[in-house]
Amino acid sequence: MTRLFFSFLLLSVLNACANVDFGSPNTYQRADVQHAGTVQQATVVRVRSITIQASSGNPALTSLVSAGVGAFLGSRAVGNGNGRYIAAAVGGGGSGFVGQAISQGLSRHAGLEIVVHTDAGRTLIVSQPDDQPFAPGDRVLLVSSGSGVRVTH
């Protein structure tokens, strides 16, 4: 029974990880490959660290499923008396809470909010993962494609 519980908990964690997509300037979406985009030259005005909260598939569904499995395992763990109902309630609530907490913790990642001033005179703000360093005064390229705008060197 314990093995089944930990297997389900591991699957919940992997599900939370699998749905994360942040649009890194180093990663292109399949739809953007071999399609023309536009490029603008710009100067970085300001950079600020942010936290990116990913939307993971359906966190409510993940919590409900993990709570259901916890309740089932709890009801099987304690004999045939009324104690099994208490164990089911505690197991269901506990596993639902743990599954949701893990999913939320894994769906947060460091990012940057980058304010740029284009050579055409526009001021834009772009948020993206922090996998490239930027500082005020840096000359950068704004790459626009079907999946959005990214700042890159």
Summary of the structure (lengths in Angstrom):
residues: 153
radius of gyration: 22.6
end to end distance: 52.6
largest distance: 75.3
contacts: 450
relative contact order: 0.26
helix: 41%
strand: 30%
